[in-house]
Amino acid sequence: MHTLPRLFGYALFTGMMATGYYYNVTFIQLGLYDLGVRLIGLTRPAVAANMALLALLTLLTALLTGFLLRRTGHSANFFTKLRLAFLVVLAQTVLTALAPHLRTPGAFLAWIIAASLALGAGVPATFSLTVDLIPVRHRGYIAALITAAAYLAANLLPLTWQIEVFSRQMLFLMLPATPVLGVLAFVPLPLTAALARQHTLPGFGRGRYVRPAPGGGAYVQRRLILLIALMFGIFFVDSLGFLRLLETPSLMQTAWQSPDYTIRVFIGLVHLVTALIAGVLYTALDEKSLLLWIFGLFALVHLMYTLGERLTPGSAPALSIPMLYATAVSLYTVVNFAIWADISTPADISWNTALGVALSGWTATFLSTALAIRWESAGMPLLTHLNIVDSLAILFFLAVLGLSLLPNPAARRARPPAPTSPKDPDP
Amino acid sequence: MKPLRLPLLALCAAALLLAACAAAGIASEDGAGPGRYTFSLILDGEHDLTPNEHLTAALLITGGRLRLEPGARLTGPVFVVSGLLENQGEIRGDLTLAGGRLVLGPGSRLEGDLNLAGGSLAQDPAALVTGAVNQAARVPPSPTRLFETGLNRVLSLLAQALIVSALAYVYMRVIPRPVARIARALTGHPLVSLALGLLAFIVALVLLVVMIYTLILIPVSLLGGLLLILLAALGWTAFGYALGRPLSRVLPRRFSRRLTPAAATALGALLFQLLIAALSLFRFGGGLLALLTAAAGLGAVLLTRFGAQEFTPAPLDDYAG
């Protein structure tokens, strides 16, 4: 009896989040840069400034929205969140259609402001639907599906990174999806009524890392702050490095912009497989282990890029490097989609996701994008840029390693004792 | 039977390493005999071998350009990882292209195999290659797959199975409790073991190759590769343990009574390897199964911290409030 609504919830959440993330990594991160430089004729520092403004306004809007949802009690209201998500999608559909037609810096700035407001409201609204639609034990796997779908699509499509192409692709998805979302949000249906009750069921509402008091409130707060700092680091390191790689043809032509389509298929498949791996590991391991893997991988990847630049500057790197890069990205994306709900309850998830996703994800990504563009415009050599990125990744890796070695009394109390080893064989 | 001592195992590993290093070199042509090896490395710059110039060395090109003019001769295995090799002369020995560019001109002569594992090749129709031309998928991954005939293939698979079985026996004699823990992680959490093992394989293989680029770390890379093989074998031992215990219960009592845990594990490992071998021979995905089981075994080894502790997955249930 519960199976159909639950499966529908999985499909709805996966579709929304995968589309949203694909929109973010293609249209926003790559398309706006193309729009600003190629169509409007802005300088790279000017585009960087606009991206920084986008990040700041999105952050402020997300925090305000998350705060209001929590304060008014609507953080636990499925229909409020779904209706807000519908309004965001509607606004973004209009903005997506308008974007390729912008031709002046003023219009670009107005577009940035409008998009920031929509995206900022969308972050807490959509992420907080996790507690309504996905049970705790499946969050890792659903996060894996979202990541796999978004990155597979991002690598296979489009073939050219231009705003017109991105816009057409997104409208192809958004135009039919928007009215469907509107029906679900505003028309009373037994299906959505069942979904609205799910956050009260065991296994849905309370995240796996939510600990009761005493000291539980402080523990969650410390964990939240730590997670935000570490996820900020991940997004910052990734974007800071990738934006510079993006501007280096010898590195792009053999990977993400390769004219050989099989290479792009290969990278897409790596994303798919490693996202599924990450989903399994997220469910079974603690988050510190995963964060160690993520930072360790980033450190290794950028070390390989710098090594290549030192030994054979300007030459194409082996395909193993973008393969490792894709692995690290898949790992952290899966963690990002699942972790915020797992440290929350229905009452505070909108605030936690606003803080977590907006502060660590959006802000870090777009700040580092702006910084990368600035450095490149100032003439910083590729090797120096990558050295800095590598150093940051290593520092974060060491920080997580240190944290993982520190004793964690709360986790030790909560974890059940390890089983004794029955029937150990005689030597 | 006395258990094997760790120093003996270390000695075997050292001998293997020395053999690998020796195989990478080449005896000097001036008749000094085996035991003297030369190795040449090109990192940068443009270098020419002029007519009538002879170079005898194992050659690794990681950058720059080397051109052999007509009449020049190079004797030794050649590895091109990056950079450019232009041959208008004669190369005696196998040539492996893993990256960079290889140009075989009209006067080019290669007396050896041409192994293509990456990079780009420009070959003039008049260029001569006397040995085999191997694409990446056919480059033999292990010495036991050098032969192409059916019988040799069967024998090599059987040899592999026996080696793994022998290793399983040794592991079970030396570290029985860790093997048991690894087997419990493998059978209790196969998906988690496989996921972690695949991730570790991807990273380890890339890391080992990167270490080769540094040149200084080539010995570390070789040791790392050996360690990876031994850990994968430990994982396969866990499969043998999981198979061997129930197997010893179904055997007739007069046999099972004499079957020690180590022997049961070795028997289980042998049967498991023979199953993989049979699937390989009939092309039913035996190679893929071998890779997946090696990955799962490696994952179980890592989950249990090399068998030192039981693996307990992170809890997902709500906590009592």
Interface residues (C-beta under 8 A of the other chain):
Chain A: V136 R137 P202 G203 R206 R208 V210 R211 P212 V273 T274 L276 I277 V280 L281 T283 A284 L285 D286 W293 L297 L300 L303 M304 L307 L311 T312 S315 A318 S320 I321 M323 L324 T327 A414 R415 P416 A418 P419 S421 D424 P425 D426 P427
Chain B: P3 L43 T62 G63 S82 G83 G99 G100 G118 M172 R173 P176 R177 A180 R181 R184 H189 L191 V192 L194 A195 L196 L198 L199 I202 V203 L205 V206 L207 V209 V210 Y213 T214 P261 Q309 E310 T312 P313 A314 P315 L316 D318 Y319 A320 G321
